[in-house]
């Protein structure tokens, strides 16, 4: 591994010193960024940018990785409003836009994922349906650190304004971080005039309960919410259950995520 990194460092230095090699590399990179993969699910044909292994994995496991999430989107009424909080590169935003003609607001603060979220929107001609909201959500308004343990395109494992991860453990040694504006659900909806959601998905690696805390007004008429929950992260689990019941929701299903402690909790308004 050390030898590989050393060779890559030497190659990078060589590229930087040679205008010709740099141009060749730029052409290669541009072609990689244009690579896409076609995904079929039910009657829907989707295109996803696949510049690396992570994005290719997300495309190729579209139908198998979270089948209940797709079933949940299939339950949407036509032309509904969908807030995809933690949209990543937008695979579920794209599916909701195409399969249900949903008006989608895709919340994603990662600079590494935003480009490919935008590329996927354009590849599927959904510019008028899917709006990118590059703001982090939490239970308060203000600037804070967005910290990441993965900077790969399509990667996850991040936190905003907190010092814990999706397990409730210390978020040690972030690989990359920067300061960005954060907002509550209620404030972002009010100040930006974003349509209140009929459906909400929240998958943000640990602060799902904090995001819910800031959404009492906007979420009062929401029909259904899908939340990723670590059932061993007791503070998160207890707060989610309390808040959702206060908002008038009933837990319909716990959808297994392939890990013995992670589930998507499918909530419906009573």
N, C-alpha and C positions, 0 to 999 in steps of 0.2 A: 504493500500500500504506500509506504513512504517513497519507494523507488518510482512508483507510478506518478505520485504527486510531484516528485522532483522533475521527472521527464515532462510532465504537463507544464510546469513552471518554466522550464527551459524553452519549450515550444512557444509558450505565450510571449516570452521575451524576444524570441526570434521573429514572431509575427509582428510585434510592435516595431521592430527595427527595419522591417522590409515592407515598403509600400505595396509591392506586387503581391506578396503573401497575404498582407492584410486585406487587399481587395479580393483575393481568391477566397479567403475565409469569410468575408462579408457576403459574397455571392452564395457560398455554402450555407451560411446562417440564414440568409433570406429565404432560400429554398426550404430549409428545415421548418421555418416559421409558417410556410404556406401549406405544409403537409396537413391533410385532413383525413378523417375516417368516417365512412357512412354507417349509420346505425339504424336498424329497423326495429320498431317495437309496435306490435299490433298493426295499425294501418299508418303509422307515422314513420316518415323518413327524416332523419336528422343528420347533420354534418357537424363534426367536432374537430377542432384543431388538435393535432397530436405531435407536438414538437419533441416530446421526451417520453420516457417509459411511464411516468405517472399519469400523464394525460391520456396516453394510449390505454393504460389499465382502466381508467375511468370510462373511456368509450367502450372498450370491449366487455366490461362487466356491467354495462348499463342495465340490462334486463335481469341480471342475477344477483347483484350486490345488495340492493335494497328493494326487493319486489313489493314489500308492503308500502314503501314510499310511493311507488308508481301506482299501486292500488288506491292509495289515499288521493293522489292527484286525479285518478280516473273518477273519483267520487265527486269532483268539483262540478258545480253548475257551470254552464257555458257563459262566457263573457264575464266571469267573476274577477275579483281583484285578489292577487296573490302576493304576499310579502315573503320573499326568500331570504331569510336572515342567516348569513354565512353561506353565500351562494357559491363560493369557490369559483370554478370556471363556468358555472351556469347550466349544468346538465339538466337539473330539474326545472329551472326557469325556462329553458328552451322547450322541454317537454310540455309544461303547462301552457306555454304560449301557443304551441302547435296543436296539441291534442284537445285543448279546451277553449282556445281563443282567449285565454286569460290576459288581463292587463297585469303585468308583473313588475314589481319593484325588487331589484336584486341588490341586496346589501352586501358589500364586500370591501373591506379595508386593505387587503393585501396588495401591494404594488406588483407582486409577482403573478398574481392571479387576474388582476384587472384587465391586462392586455388580452388575455385569452377568453375572458368573459365577453369582452367587446368583440373579439374575433368571432366567437361562436354566435353571438347575436347577429352579426353581419352575414356569416355563412348561411344562416337560416332565414335571412330577410325579415328579422323581427325588430328592426330599429324603431318602429312605431308602436310596438307592444311591450317591449322589455326595456325598462329604464334602470340604469346603473345608479346606485346610491353609494358612493365611496366613503361612507362614514361608519365608524364603529358605534355600536349601540351598547348601552349599559344602564345603570340606575341613576346616573347623574350627567349633567351637562358640563363640558369643559375639555381642555386639552389634556392628553395623557399619553403614556407610552404604549405603542403596539409592539409586542415582543413575539418573536418567532423562533421556533426550533427547526424549521424547514423552509428553505428558500427556493425549492424546486417549483417550476411551473406546475400548478395543480396540487401543490402540497398543502398540508394543514398543520396542526399543532401550534397554536398561538394563544395569546391572552391579551386583553386590553385593560389597562388600569389596575390590574390585580397581580398578586404574586403567587397564584396557584394555577395548576393545570387541570386537565379533564378528570384527574383522579383525586383532586383536592389536595394534592401534594405540592411542595414548593416548586415554583417554575425557575429552576436553576439554570444559569449560564445560557441565556438566549443567544442564538447564532446571529440574530439581526434584530435591530429595533429602531424605531423612529417615533416622533411625536405627531399625533393627528387629533383632529377634533372629534369628540364623542358626544353622543346625545341619548336621550331617552326616546322610547317609542312615541310617547305622547308629544314631545317637543318637535321631533323631526317631522311628524305628521302635520302638526300645526304650522310650523314656520316655513315648511317647504310646500305646503298645500298638497301633500301626497294623499291619494284616496285611501280611506280606511279599508283595511283588508277584510275580505270574506274568509280567507284562509292564510295561515301563517306557518312557516317551517322555521325552526330555530335550531341550528347546529353550529355551535361556536366554541367547542372544546373546553367547556367548563363554567362559563358565566351565564348559562341559559336562565338561571333563576334571577340573576340581577337584571337581565333584560326584561323579564316579565314584571319585575317590581316597578319599572318605569312606564308601564303600558295600560294602566287601569282605565283611562278614558277611551283611547283608540280601540282597545280590544273588547269593549263592552258589547259590540254587535257582531263580533267575529263568529263565524259558524263552527270552525274547527281549527285546531292547532296541533302540529306534530313537533314533538320536542325530543331531542336526544338526551338521555339521562343515564348517568352512571349510578346504578342502584347501591353501590358501595360508598358513594360520596354522599353521606347522610345529610349534611347541611343543604346540599343542592336538592336532593330528593325530597326532604321534608318541606323546604320552602316552595318547591314547584307544586307539590300536592296541596299545600295551604293556599297559595295564590290562585291556582286554577279553580279550586272549589269556591273561593271567594268571588271569582269572576263568573261563576255559574256554569262551569264545565264539568263533564263526567268523563272519567277514563274509560274508553271503549276497548282498547287493545294495547298490549305490550308486545312490540314487534322486535324479535331477537335480531341483534346486529352482528352475530358471529363471534362475539366475545361474551363470556359468561356474566359480565356485569353491565354491559351496555345494551340499552334498548331504545327504540323510538316509542315514546308514549303518544298514543293517538287519542286526542281529547275531542269531544263534541259538546256543543252547547245543549244544556238540558232544556 
